[in-house]
Amino acid sequence: MTPEQFLSDYLAAQVRAQEQWAEFFGPVQSTFFRSEFRPFDPGKNVERARQEQILKITEIASGTEIVTTGHGEHHRLRYELRRHEDDYSIDGLEMECGVCSRSSGVRAQCKICGGTGWRPF
């Protein structure tokens, strides 16, 4: 299995999990929330999960780094994968810094990411 296939399998599993959560949460939402008030939208989570795509794969000293579209513009995700015999595991997950990604580049004094452009998820 390649790192790309491993993460593709993970992303597909995320879609299934979000679909199951949306199905489970529907009755809870309709029972406890006014119909016009929907602070949680499981359907949006399903759609966001469906849209996440791999953008870049990089081999690093500790394994493989994969950047995806994540949660949309200015919120890409960066996964760190480690190889274990014939398989992989996700050993790290970071979200792109929304402040730095909207500026002309990583801000050395950024209070959100500390100047790295990414923050732990």
N, C-alpha and C positions, 0 to 999 in steps of 0.2 A: 504494500500500500504506500502511496506517495503522500507527502504532507497535504498536497492539494486535495486528494481524494478524501483523506481523513477529515479535513475541515469542511469539505462539501457534505460529507455524511453528517457531521455535527450540525451544519446549518439546516439540513433537511429535518433532522431530529428536533431542532428548535422550532421549526414551522409546525410540526406535529404537536409539540408540547403547547405552543401558543393556541393552536386550534382547540385542543382539549380544554385548556384553561378558559377560553372564550365560551365554550359549550357549558362548562361547569358554572361559570360566573353569571351567565345570562339570567337564570332564575333568582339568584341572589340579588342582582341589580334590580330586576323588576319588582321584587318583594320589598326591598328596603330603600330604594331611591325613587324620588318623584320622576315621572317619565321625561320631563323637560330637563332634569338635572342628571347629567352623566359625567361625573368627574373622572371615571375610569372607562376607557373604551377598549375592551379586549380585541375588538375587530381591528383597531389601528395597530395593535401589537402584532396581530397575525400578518397584516399587510406589510408592516416594517420588517418582520422576519422573512417574509417571502422576497422582499426586495434586496436583502443583503447579498452582495456579490464580492468575490475575491478581486482585489485590484492589483496586489503586488506580493510576490513571494521572494524572500531573501534568506539565504543560508547565513547563519550567524554562529559564533563559537559554541553557544550552548544548544543549538538546534536549528529551528526554522522560525522565521518571523513572517507572519502573513497579515497584510493590511486589507481590510474590507471596507465597503461603503458604510458599514455600521448603521448608525441611526440617522443617516442623512447628512446633508451638507454641514460641514464644520464639526461633525461628530463621527468621523471614521473610527473603526476599532482596530487595534493591533494585538494579534494573538501571538504568543510565544509557545511553540510546540517543541516537545522533547521526544526523541526516539527511544523506545523501549523494545528491544528485540525486533519483533515483526509489526509493532504498532506504535502509536504516538499518544501523547497526552497533552492537554492544554495546561501549561505551567504558569502562564501569565496572561493578563488581559488588561489593556489600557484603552482609554478613550482619548481621542484627539482633543486638545485644549481648544475650547470654543473661542476664547479670547485671542489666543495667538493665531489661530487659523483664519480669523477675520481681519487680522492686521497684516502688515507687509512681511511678516515672518515671526519666528519665535522671539518673544520678548524676554530678555535676560532677567528682568525683575518681575516677571509675572507671578502674581500671588496664587494663581490657580495651579499652575504646573511647575513652578520653580525654574522656569526657563528651559524646560525639556521639550515642550510642545505636546506632551502627553501626560495624562494623569491616571493613576490606578483606578480601575473600574470597581 
